[in-house]
C-alpha cells in the first residue's frame, strides 16, 4: 500500500476458518491449508457456532453500515 513490493500468498497455503450455520446448529472448521496434505483438520459442531455466525454477521454489517472497512 505504501509502494513496497507486492507479496503473494499461494492459494494452497491459506489457512481457512469457516463458520457454517444450519438453523439452530452450526459447525466451525479450521484447517492448516486449503488442499491436502494437511497437518490438522478441526471440525467443531454445536449450537454455539450458530451464535458465533450471528455475532460475526452483526459485526460485519455494522462495520459496513458505518464505513469502517479498515477494521479487521
N, C-alpha and C positions, 0 to 999 in steps of 0.2 A: 504494500500500500504506500510505502514511502520511497518507491523507486528501487528497491532491492531486487535481487534475483528471485524469480518465481520458484516456489518449492512445490513439487508434485508428489502426492502420495499415491502409490499404486492402489487401484480399487480393491484388489485382493487382500491388502493389508489393513483395510479399515476395520476398526473394532466396533461391530454393530451392537446396539442396545435397542430392543423392540418391546414396546408395551402394547399388548393386544387386549381389546375389550370384547367381551361376549356376553352382553346382558348384565347380569349381576355378578358374573365371574370374569376372570381375565387371566393373562399369563404374561410373565416377563421373561424375555430370552436375552441372554448375554453370551456373546461369542468372542473369541480372541482374534478371529479373522473371518472374512466372508466365506471363503471356499475351503474345503478340506485340503490337506490335513490340518486339523485343529488341535490345540493343546487342551482346550476346555470348551464345554458347551453347558450352560446352566439354564434350566427351564424351571420357573417357579410359578405354579398355578395358585389361584386363590382369590377371594373377594377383594383383598386389599390392593391387588393390581388394578382392579376396576377403579378404585378410589384414586390410585396414582395417575391413571389415564385422565380422570376428570380434573384432578389438580393441575396436570400439565396443560390440558385444554384451556382452563381458566387463566393460567399464567400466560400462555401464548396469545390468546385472544385479547387480553388486557394490554399486553405489550404492543401488539399491532394497532389496537384502537388508539393508543396514546402516542404512537410514533416512536416507540423506544426499541427500534430494531437492533440497536447496538448492544443490548443486553444478551448474555449467553442463553 
